[in-house]
Amino acid sequence: MNCKSQKAPGRAALLIVSILFASSNFVLAQTSRWTEEKAKTWYSQQPWLVGSNYIPTDAINQLEMWQASTFNPGQIDKELGWAEDMGMNTMRVFLHDLLWQENPAGFKERVDKFLEIYSRHHIKPLLVLFDSCWDPNPKLGMQHPPEDSAQQERLKAYVVGVVGAFANDSRVLGWDLWNEPSNTNEGSYHKQELKNKPQIVEEMLPKVFSWAREARPSQPLTSGVWDIDFMKGTSPTKTQQIQLDNSDVITFHNYGWPESFEKEVIFLQKFNRPIFCTEYMARGAGSTFDTVLPVAKKYKVGAINWGFVAGKTQTYYPWDSWRHPYIVDEPAVWFHEVLHPDGKPYREAEVKLIHDLSGRGKAVDSAAQ
């Protein structure tokens, strides 16, 4: 998740501070990482993957998207219809452990309803379990974040429970276990918090992969590298190496110019696994549909841009809006997002490009119907 791109605060994240007190013991995975051949066979059976990171326009974060009182199937259905019309076939969607803690059965029912809507629109989501990027102190209602030694078991129950519930569900594309685990997100923490966050992540990330594999999912597991210094040819960091060593398919984030995107793709090809980009497209930073999407199609690299419909998350504002709020209702150049709240494209040429390159969907003018 792009930590700098939200104007309105509130998108919740994994409460990683609770892990400070967690035990170091864990159960070894009961299944192993996919072989290169299995990963390639799986990828050969997929269409060229193209879509967006998705949250409905009426939700400010994944808690508001998924909680029973604010879950809005009608809104999701309408917006996914627009995605289907323009040719998208996947979406990346964030979940949250507090939703599982509050009511596992109810949460599973809402995820199932969500997958039913997605299936109706021929779109398979990549589901994200944890996030190192946003609010370090998530809450449901008036709840205070827990900070006791039992948290590791709670988090494990969430991973095994959610993955296990949908482990053989063909409506699910895959599992993105941890978004940007090495992201320090320093602007959101008090100075005394998480001084050793990298060490905590290095300890926890292999366990999260292990927990997910205990559920024996039929879908691939991944965690996307987002800050790898492929330009200088330096070795990956310890966290990056854990991601690359444990992912069944390789995913990455790149908000740079198309030359940077292509060089990263070429670098990642040496790992001999399917590759797709789970975050790109920041118009003000040089990453656009017009320049990046054709490169992705050339290498058959899946492409999931940040943001779909402009809404409460306000990620159409630039990254610096986090510290320097914009007083205009809408920036002259949208940073992220594809559609206005009524379904009208921000740029019709972008929607046409997605439609043309994907080879599916309807005409551009149908997107706003």
C-alpha positions in Angstrom: 0.0 0.0 0.0 1.3 3.4 -0.9 1.9 5.0 2.4 2.2 8.5 1.1 -0.9 8.6 -1.0 -3.8 9.1 1.5 -5.1 12.5 2.3 -7.8 11.5 4.8 -6.3 9.4 7.6 -7.9 6.2 8.8 -6.8 3.3 6.6 -6.0 0.7 9.2 -2.9 -1.5 9.3 -1.5 -4.5 11.1 -0.9 -3.7 14.7 2.7 -4.8 14.5 3.6 -3.3 17.9 1.8 -6.2 19.6 4.3 -8.6 18.1 7.0 -7.2 20.4 5.7 -9.5 23.1 5.1 -12.5 21.0 6.7 -15.9 21.5 9.4 -17.1 19.0 7.9 -20.6 18.8 5.8 -21.5 15.7 4.6 -24.6 13.9 6.5 -25.4 10.7 4.6 -25.2 7.5 2.8 -28.4 6.5 3.2 -27.7 2.8 6.1 -26.2 0.9 6.6 -23.4 -1.5 5.4 -24.1 -5.0 8.0 -25.3 -7.5 8.9 -23.1 -10.4 7.1 -25.4 -12.7 3.9 -25.4 -10.6 4.0 -21.6 -10.5 4.5 -21.3 -14.2 1.7 -23.8 -14.9 -0.7 -21.8 -12.7 0.3 -18.5 -14.4 -0.1 -20.0 -17.9 -3.8 -20.7 -17.0 -4.5 -17.1 -16.1 -5.4 -14.3 -18.5 -3.0 -11.3 -18.6 -3.9 -9.9 -15.2 -4.9 -6.2 -15.2 -6.8 -4.4 -12.5 -6.7 -2.0 -9.6 -6.2 -1.9 -5.8 -9.8 -1.7 -4.8 -11.8 0.0 -2.0 -15.3 1.3 -2.7 -15.8 5.0 -3.0 -17.9 5.1 0.3 -15.2 3.6 2.5 -12.2 5.4 3.9 -10.3 2.2 4.8 -10.7 -1.6 4.9 -12.4 -1.6 8.2 -15.2 0.6 6.9 -15.3 -1.5 3.7 -15.8 -4.8 5.6 -17.6 -4.0 8.9 -21.2 -5.3 9.0 -22.6 -1.8 9.6 -20.9 -0.3 6.5 -20.4 -3.2 4.1 -22.2 -2.1 0.9 -22.6 -4.9 -1.6 -24.7 -2.7 -3.9 -21.9 -0.1 -4.2 -19.3 -2.9 -4.8 -21.5 -4.5 -7.4 -21.9 -1.2 -9.3 -18.2 -0.4 -9.3 -17.1 -3.8 -10.3 -19.5 -3.6 -13.2 -17.5 -0.6 -14.4 -14.2 -2.5 -13.9 -15.6 -5.4 -15.9 -16.7 -3.1 -18.7 -13.3 -1.6 -19.1 -11.6 -5.0 -19.3 -10.2 -5.5 -15.8 -10.1 -9.1 -14.5 -8.5 -8.8 -11.1 -8.4 -6.5 -8.1 -6.2 -6.3 -5.0 -8.2 -6.0 -1.8 -7.1 -5.5 1.8 -8.6 -7.4 4.7 -7.9 -6.8 8.4 -7.3 -9.1 11.4 -9.5 -7.0 13.8 -12.5 -8.0 11.6 -11.7 -11.6 12.2 -11.2 -11.1 15.9 -14.6 -9.3 16.2 -16.7 -11.9 14.4 -15.1 -14.6 12.3 -18.3 -16.1 11.0 -19.8 -12.7 10.0 -16.5 -11.7 8.4 -16.4 -14.9 6.4 -20.0 -14.4 5.2 -19.2 -10.9 4.0 -16.1 -12.1 2.2 -18.1 -14.9 0.6 -20.7 -12.3 -0.6 -17.9 -10.2 -1.9 -16.5 -13.1 -3.9 -19.9 -13.9 -5.3 -20.1 -10.3 -6.6 -16.6 -10.6 -8.1 -17.4 -13.9 -9.7 -20.4 -12.4 -11.3 -18.2 -9.8 -13.0 -15.5 -12.3 -13.9 -12.9 -10.7 -11.7 -10.6 -12.6 -9.3 -9.2 -10.7 -6.4 -5.8 -10.9 -4.8 -6.5 -10.7 -1.0 -4.1 -8.9 1.3 -3.9 -10.1 4.9 -1.5 -7.7 6.7 -0.1 -4.3 6.0 3.0 -2.5 7.4 2.0 0.8 5.9 -0.9 2.7 7.4 -2.3 3.5 10.8 -0.2 1.5 13.4 -3.1 1.7 16.0 -6.2 0.3 14.4 -9.5 0.2 16.2 -13.0 -1.2 15.9 -15.3 1.3 17.4 -13.9 2.4 20.8 -11.5 -0.6 21.1 -8.0 0.1 22.2 -5.2 -1.8 20.4 -4.1 -4.9 22.4 -0.5 -5.2 23.5 -0.1 -8.6 25.2 1.7 -11.8 24.6 -1.3 -13.6 23.2 -1.3 -11.6 20.0 0.7 -14.0 17.9 -1.8 -16.7 18.4 -4.6 -14.3 17.5 -2.8 -13.3 14.3 -2.1 -16.9 13.5 -5.8 -17.8 14.0 -6.7 -15.0 11.6 -4.3 -16.2 8.9 -5.2 -19.9 9.1 -8.9 -19.1 9.5 -9.3 -16.8 6.5 -7.0 -18.7 4.2 -8.5 -22.0 5.3 -12.0 -20.8 4.7 -11.2 -20.0 1.0 -8.2 -22.2 0.4 -10.0 -24.1 -2.4 -12.2 -21.3 -3.7 -11.6 -20.8 -7.4 -12.9 -17.2 -7.0 -9.7 -16.2 -5.2 -6.7 -15.4 -7.4 -4.1 -15.6 -4.6 -3.0 -14.3 -1.2 -0.8 -11.3 -0.7 0.3 -12.1 2.9 2.0 -8.8 3.9 2.0 -5.5 2.1 5.3 -3.7 2.2 6.6 -5.4 5.3 9.8 -3.4 5.4 8.0 0.0 5.1 8.9 1.9 8.3 6.0 4.3 7.8 7.8 6.6 10.3 5.4 9.5 9.9 2.6 7.5 11.5 4.5 6.4 14.7 5.6 8.1 17.8 9.3 8.3 18.2 9.3 5.7 21.0 7.4 3.1 19.0 8.9 0.3 17.0 12.5 1.3 16.9 13.3 -2.3 16.1 10.5 -2.8 13.5 12.8 -4.4 10.9 13.9 -7.1 13.3 10.3 -7.8 14.3 9.3 -8.1 10.6 12.2 -10.4 9.9 11.0 -12.7 12.7 7.4 -12.6 11.8 7.3 -12.7 8.0 8.4 -16.4 7.7 5.9 -17.3 10.3 3.0 -15.7 8.4 4.0 -17.7 5.3 4.1 -20.8 7.4 0.7 -20.2 8.9 -0.8 -19.6 5.5 0.7 -22.8 4.2 -0.8 -24.7 7.1 -4.2 -24.0 5.6 -3.1 -25.7 2.4 -4.3 -23.1 -0.1 -4.7 -24.0 -3.7 -3.9 -20.4 -4.7 -0.4 -19.0 -4.7 1.2 -17.0 -1.8 3.2 -13.8 -2.3 4.5 -10.7 -0.6 5.6 -7.9 -2.9 9.0 -6.3 -2.8 8.6 -2.6 -3.1 12.0 -0.9 -2.4 14.5 -3.2 -3.9 17.6 -1.4 -5.3 17.7 -3.2 -8.6 19.5 -0.3 -10.3 22.7 -0.6 -8.3 22.8 -4.4 -8.4 23.1 -4.7 -4.7 21.9 -7.7 -2.8 18.3 -7.8 -1.5 17.8 -6.9 2.2 17.0 -9.7 4.6 13.3 -8.9 4.5 13.3 -8.7 0.7 15.1 -12.1 0.6 12.5 -13.6 2.8 9.8 -12.4 0.5 11.6 -13.7 -2.6 12.5 -17.0 -1.0 8.9 -17.7 0.2 6.7 -16.3 -2.5 5.1 -18.8 -5.0 4.8 -15.9 -7.5 6.9 -12.8 -7.5 5.1 -9.5 -7.0 6.5 -6.0 -6.8 5.6 -2.3 -6.5 6.9 0.4 -8.9 5.8 4.0 -9.1 8.7 5.1 -11.3 9.0 5.9 -15.0 8.5 3.2 -17.5 12.3 2.7 -17.9 12.5 1.9 -14.2 9.5 -0.4 -14.4 11.1 -2.4 -17.3 14.5 -2.6 -15.5 12.8 -4.0 -12.4 10.9 -6.6 -14.5 14.1 -7.7 -16.1 15.9 -7.9 -12.7 13.1 -10.0 -11.2 13.0 -12.4 -14.2 16.2 -14.0 -12.8 14.1 -15.6 -10.1 12.4 -17.7 -12.8 8.8 -17.3 -11.5 5.7 -15.5 -12.7 5.8 -11.8 -12.1 3.1 -9.2 -11.6 3.1 -5.7 -10.3 0.6 -5.1 -7.4 1.1 -1.3 -7.2 1.9 1.2 -9.9 0.4 4.4 -11.6 1.2 7.7 -9.9 0.7 10.3 -12.6 2.6 13.0 -10.9 5.6 10.7 -10.3 5.9 9.6 -14.0 4.1 6.3 -13.7 1.1 6.3 -16.0 -1.2 3.8 -17.8 0.0 5.2 -21.2 3.6 4.4 -20.6 3.7 1.5 -18.1 0.8 -0.7 -19.1 2.2 -1.5 -22.6 5.5 -2.6 -21.0 3.7 -4.9 -18.6 1.8 -6.4 -21.5 5.0 -6.9 -23.5 6.5 -9.0 -20.7 3.1 -10.6 -19.7 3.6 -9.0 -16.3 0.3 -8.5 -14.4 -0.5 -4.9 -13.6 -2.6 -3.7 -10.7 -2.6 0.0 -10.4 -3.3 2.0 -7.2 -6.9 3.2 -6.9 -10.0 2.7 -8.9 -12.9 5.1 -8.0 -12.2 8.5 -6.4 -13.8 8.5 -3.0 -13.3 8.8 0.7 -9.7 7.6 0.6 -8.8 10.7 -1.5 -5.8 9.1 -3.1 -6.3 11.3 -6.2 -4.3 13.9 -4.2 -0.4 13.8 -4.3 1.7 12.0 -1.8 2.7 15.2 0.0 -0.9 15.9 0.9 -0.4 13.8 4.0 1.7 16.6 5.5 0.6 19.5 3.3 -3.2 19.3 2.8 -4.7 20.6 -0.4 -7.5 23.1 -0.1 -8.9 22.4 -3.6 -11.8 19.9 -3.9 -10.0 18.2 -6.8 -6.4 18.5 -8.0 -5.8 19.5 -11.6 -3.8 16.3 -12.1 -5.1 13.2 -10.3 -2.3 11.3 -8.7 -4.2 7.9 -8.5 -7.6 6.6 -9.3 -9.3 5.8 -12.7 -13.0 6.9 -12.4 -15.1 9.6 -10.9 -17.7 8.5 -8.3 -20.3 8.4 -11.0 -18.2 6.1 -13.1 -17.0 8.7 -15.6 -13.4 8.2 -16.5 -10.8 10.7 -15.3 -9.3 10.2 -18.8 -11.2 8.3 -21.4 -8.0 7.4 -23.2 -6.8 5.5 -20.1 -9.9 3.4 -20.0 -9.7 2.8 -23.7 -6.1 1.6 -23.3 -7.0 -0.8 -20.6 -9.9 -2.1 -22.7 -7.8 -2.5 -25.8 -4.8 -4.1 -24.2 -6.9 -6.5 -22.1 -9.0 -7.6 -25.1 -12.1 -7.8 -23.0 -14.9 -5.5 -21.7 -17.1 -3.0 -23.5 -16.7 0.3 -25.2 -15.4 3.3 -23.2 -18.6 5.1 -23.1 -20.3 2.2 -21.2 -18.1 2.8 -18.2 -20.3 5.6 -16.8 -23.6 3.8 -17.4 
